[in-house]
């Protein structure tokens, strides 16, 4: 039943199926009661996570992992008016040069350097569901594969931006000092690699904690982490820890904090622990109280928990794409949505201001993303006034207040790498923004 | 980490704590981030299920087990008007004689034979949450321990009545023939103990399938079943099957079908399989479409699934106590609630008519429940015009249309046995019904 965590096609570009060939309806995953044995998707063999069956799995992650609710509350659903634009599908763009990609990954982007249409980009990105808002109205909405409007798609690292936002809210309120060492709040981390990291460093992924998220390395920490939290089954020989509290406290330091951008899921989990310690609430309770219950969301979101009830902050949330768009719209509007100031303007402005560009430039993602930086688990382009949240296999949020555009997207790409997917995402978003704003 | 499934205090009456002493707030379960090691509740050691920590666990079952949603849909919440009756707490009743209990279980009911008040009965039943409706208005509502109105308490076998109701709906519509052998729809069961059982026999717990739910026997099938479905962790030596489809097909026959009432979780899982095979929908989709989305429920309910996505029909649903009461009110009103005929009157009347009283009398529960019978996973007293649904550790629904009373209750008793809990439940319900109807 157990398998080695398969590394997705990043390292094996020749092995992947096209979007059309991997369409989960065409593949026939989980059809019938019971589904045929070769069409079953299971947590125990990693097929809920690995391509090509992630095309079904990411839309049904909730049925594989225990989770709690981020409650929507009792209020009415907030209206997202419609003004569909059929012309968007024909918008074209040139696939960008992903400068920081391995040769193998570049090779795998078959359309690299060519011009494609927005409609074609849905396949290029293995898009499952997407909503584009312009001036608060739904101008484009598609559900593909096994998704429907009510589908709670797993967000992967898009998750991170929620604890990030909540942390900024606590800082803004004065409940948490961003300059303080995290060990002031979490003495359990004093002797760990996080011991002398500040809250700010944890929030901006600039800790020197020893942790690798290199998906193409089967020995990278991320595969151990995935077993600690239970997202992947524990392999023979797994020796723990069996929960995030103990795991975070066990991590060591390998460099200096504050020197370079280094994307590490565990930073976000420390942020989540901070939220809980400071508020006395679970992350899901806090997220509901401060955001989700005010959005007029269509559904509760869910948040996967570990064996100790710790919400996985690195990648744990599932929600509908329209509710994701509501959150994006809140950010676009300076924190005000659904008739109320949900997040203070100061918090939103701070996030849009971005992090330290020099530090970002020194990190792995720097060469591929000139002009970008990172703050509180948001990717930020201050000059363009754009923020994004991004997740493995292509999940993404794009918020551009100047253009009055919000794009929420769920995907199940064979390629986990955001760097690779930026090549077909960023120019697509820019082209649609250009199209929508010109047309006015 | 693994433990033998502990048999709750039925076999060890001296070991239990009082309701006051086992109050989950007083016990301090899962307080803090992390909770102290001796206050953690985990699936891996069974503490989510076993007393006394079930007083926390049953209100948080969702965070231990994968589950799907029974969607409430997008409509508004249906109003339950309030007309609170403070006089209910003082209603008294005499604890009944549980004639079919073991001596140990009788001994454990400390108040046996004495007169107590309704208020005292909340402790006697280890009540977590309760709602009493009279003429559609909430006359009594309490949340104790760690429950709140939004808490999705695990219903244990109260679950069964939902697939039972759905099955009767399909029969009423002509989609399923209650006289047909289940193997007509499920050829996979042809060579199993269910092979020559009819749909009707499966729905009324009168199959001769070899399966024991004797909680006080550590070797009873129910403990193996709990590991198959994942509600309890798999013990060393567990050899499968790892999903309900295969497990149900593996069961043997040990007697004749149709001879005596025999309470077996697996009958209900066969019913769930029938629902899926006949409709092509999952049980949760069907339950949402036919019932939950029409109730004006406050929340989605959840349904625990096994490794193959099979909703556990023996015991798998969690919901709020008010949403449970809405379902009860629907049954009280002949299927009409929230401005629409949700369930046909014929289906409701058929359930209220009950099953074969002679066959029920021959079963284990017969001597203790004179006048009762069983139909489609509802306990029925035709002469009183009452139906109940009941679950382990004291979950219960009581619907009395003549008295215009509905009672929804969640508990986390140390004693799993419904027979034992009937002693403090049935006379309590009767006394409150008497009080409410007299007072008009």
Contacts between the chains, C-beta under 8 A, distances in Angstrom:
chain1	res1	chain2	res2	distance
A	1	B	242	7.6
A	30	B	309	6.6
A	33	B	245	7.6
A	33	B	273	6.4
A	33	B	276	4.0
A	33	B	277	5.6
A	33	B	310	7.8
A	34	B	243	7.5
A	34	B	245	4.3
A	34	B	308	5.8
A	34	B	310	7.7
A	35	B	308	7.7
A	40	B	308	6.4
A	42	B	307	5.9
A	42	B	308	7.6
A	43	B	66	7.7
A	43	B	307	7.0
A	44	B	242	7.8
A	44	B	307	6.5
A	60	B	309	7.8
A	62	B	66	7.1
A	62	B	67	7.2
A	62	B	68	6.5
A	62	B	69	7.5
A	63	B	66	5.4
A	63	B	67	7.1
A	63	B	68	5.2
A	63	B	305	5.2
A	63	B	309	5.6
A	64	B	66	5.4
A	65	B	66	5.7
A	66	B	43	7.7
A	66	B	62	7.1
A	66	B	63	5.4
A	66	B	64	5.4
A	66	B	65	5.7
A	66	B	66	5.9
A	66	B	67	7.8
A	67	B	62	7.2
A	67	B	63	7.1
A	67	B	66	7.8
A	67	B	67	7.9
A	68	B	62	6.5
A	68	B	63	5.2
A	69	B	62	7.5
A	69	B	152	8.0
A	69	B	299	8.0
A	71	B	150	6.5
A	71	B	299	7.8
A	74	B	77	6.2
A	74	B	298	6.7
A	76	B	76	7.1
A	77	B	74	6.2
A	150	B	71	6.5
A	152	B	69	7.9
A	242	B	1	7.6
A	242	B	44	7.9
A	243	B	34	7.4
A	245	B	33	7.6
A	245	B	34	4.3
A	273	B	33	6.4
A	276	B	33	4.0
A	277	B	33	5.6
A	298	B	74	6.6
A	299	B	69	8.0
A	299	B	71	7.7
A	299	B	300	7.2
A	300	B	299	7.2
A	300	B	300	6.6
A	305	B	63	5.2
A	307	B	42	5.9
A	307	B	43	7.0
A	307	B	44	6.5
A	308	B	34	5.8
A	308	B	35	7.7
A	308	B	40	6.4
A	308	B	42	7.6
A	309	B	30	6.5
A	309	B	60	7.8
A	309	B	63	5.6
A	310	B	33	7.8
A	310	B	34	7.7
